[in-house]
Amino acid sequence: MIWLLAGFGISLALLHIAVQDIPLGVAYAVFSAIGTIGSTLVGVFVWHDTLGLRRGGWLCVVIGAIIGLKRCQ
């Protein structure tokens, strides 16, 4: 439980630092996408979830959206 709370605190502290350099919308979108991609990868590698073509494709869309948001600044 302590690791979970520490992780939340670190994540929010890093989000706070990121907001000082990039717009809030972009920072939050990247923050959410990292959580989505990270939880999917943990599911695949730790819990042996399947990473099918559709799920992998949508993850590529999320990564592409992050890149697109960053390039539009």
N, C-alpha and C positions, 0 to 999 in steps of 0.2 A: 504493500500500500504506500509506503514511504517513497518508493521508486516512482510510482505513478504520479504522486503529488510533486515530486522533484522534477519529473519530466514536464508536467504541465507548467510549472514555474519557469523552467528554462525556455520552453517554447514561447511563452508569452513575453519573456524578457527579450528573446531574439526578435519576436514580432515587433516589439516596441522599438528596438534598434533599427529594424528594417524600415519602419514607417518614417523615420527621420530622413531617409534618403530617397524613397520612392513613394508614390501616391498610395493612400490607404487601400483603395480598391485592388490595385495590383498586388500589394503586399498580402492582403487577406486571401486573394485568389491563389497565390503561390503557397501560402500557409495551408490552405485547405487541400490543395492538390498534393502537397507533400504528404499530408496525412492520409489521403486516399491511396496514393501510390505505395506509401510505406505499409499501411495496413494490408493492402492486397499482397505485397511481397512477403510479409510475415505469414499471411495465410497460406501462400504457396509453399514457402520454404520450411516453415515450422510445423504447420498443421496439415500439410500435404493436400491443400485445395488444388483443384485443377485450374490451369490457366489455358483456357480454350482460345480459339481464334477470335471470337467476339470480345471476350474480356481483354485479351491482349491488344486488340484493335482499339478499343475504347480507352485503354491506358495510353496508347500512342496519341490519341486525340487529346487527352488531358495534357500530356507532355508538350504536344504541339501548341496547345492553347497557352501554356506558360511561356513558351518561346515567343509566340506571337505577341503576347502582352508586353513582354520585356522589350521587344524590338520596336513597338509602337510608341515608346516613351520619347 
